[in-house]
């Protein structure tokens, strides 16, 4: 299964609240991600706001499209938009190219 890694930038003055919000992600959001094919999904946050996301999925475009159709995702993205420049974070992924993987 392909591994996906992406970056986003959290506003530095919102880091503490961003971390707090991810302590208890809505159960229906977690279920929607699982149902859409997002597996082994992790977020890592650096103190300057660099956010690195990682997941495994059969088809990233299909997994994103499935989330686009989930009502809970629209609500979650609206809640999270203020943490990022430019609005909804799920529209701003900067996908990285894998150059090495130790299997």
C-alpha positions in Angstrom: 0.0 0.0 0.0 1.4 3.4 -0.9 2.7 5.7 1.9 1.6 9.3 1.7 3.4 12.2 3.5 2.4 15.8 3.3 3.1 19.1 5.0 1.0 22.0 6.2 1.7 25.1 8.2 -0.1 25.8 11.4 -0.2 29.4 12.6 2.5 29.7 15.3 0.1 31.6 17.7 -2.4 28.7 17.4 -0.1 25.7 18.2 -1.3 25.0 21.7 -4.9 25.0 20.7 -4.2 22.9 17.6 -2.6 20.3 19.9 -5.5 20.4 22.3 -8.1 19.9 19.6 -6.3 16.7 18.5 -6.4 15.2 21.9 -10.0 14.3 21.3 -10.8 14.0 17.6 -14.5 13.5 17.1 -15.3 9.7 16.9 -17.4 10.2 13.8 -14.4 12.0 12.1 -12.1 9.0 13.0 -14.7 6.6 11.6 -15.0 8.6 8.4 -11.2 8.6 7.9 -11.1 4.9 8.4 -14.1 4.3 6.1 -12.4 6.5 3.4 -9.3 4.3 3.5 -6.9 6.5 5.6 -4.8 4.0 7.6 -1.9 4.4 10.0 -2.7 8.2 9.9 -0.4 10.3 12.0 0.3 14.0 12.4 3.6 15.5 13.7 3.9 19.2 14.7 7.1 21.1 15.0 7.3 24.2 17.3 7.4 26.6 14.4 4.1 25.2 13.1 5.3 22.8 10.5 2.8 20.0 10.4 3.8 16.7 8.8 1.1 14.1 8.0 1.6 10.5 7.2 -0.9 7.8 6.1 -1.1 4.6 4.2 -3.9 4.1 1.6 -4.6 2.2 -1.6 -5.5 5.3 -3.5 -4.9 8.8 -2.0 -7.0 10.6 -4.6 -9.9 8.2 -3.8 -9.4 8.6 -0.1 -9.5 12.4 -0.4 -12.6 12.2 -2.5 -14.3 10.0 0.0 -13.6 12.5 2.7 -14.9 15.3 0.5 -18.3 13.6 0.6 -18.3 13.0 4.3 -20.5 15.6 6.1 -18.4 15.3 9.3 -15.3 16.3 7.3 -16.9 19.6 6.2 -17.6 20.4 9.8 -14.2 19.4 11.0 -12.4 21.4 8.2 -14.5 24.5 9.1 -13.4 24.1 12.7 -9.7 23.7 11.7 -9.6 26.4 9.0 -8.6 29.2 11.4 -5.4 27.3 12.4 -4.0 27.6 8.8 -3.4 30.5 6.4 -5.7 30.1 3.4 -8.6 28.3 4.9 -9.4 24.6 4.8 -6.3 22.5 5.5 -7.5 19.6 3.4 -7.2 21.8 0.3 -3.6 22.8 1.1 -1.6 19.5 1.4 1.9 19.7 0.0 2.6 16.1 -0.8 6.2 15.0 -0.5 7.9 12.5 -2.7 9.3 9.4 -1.0 13.0 9.0 -1.8 13.8 6.1 0.5 12.1 3.5 2.6 13.7 0.8 4.8 11.4 -2.1 4.4 
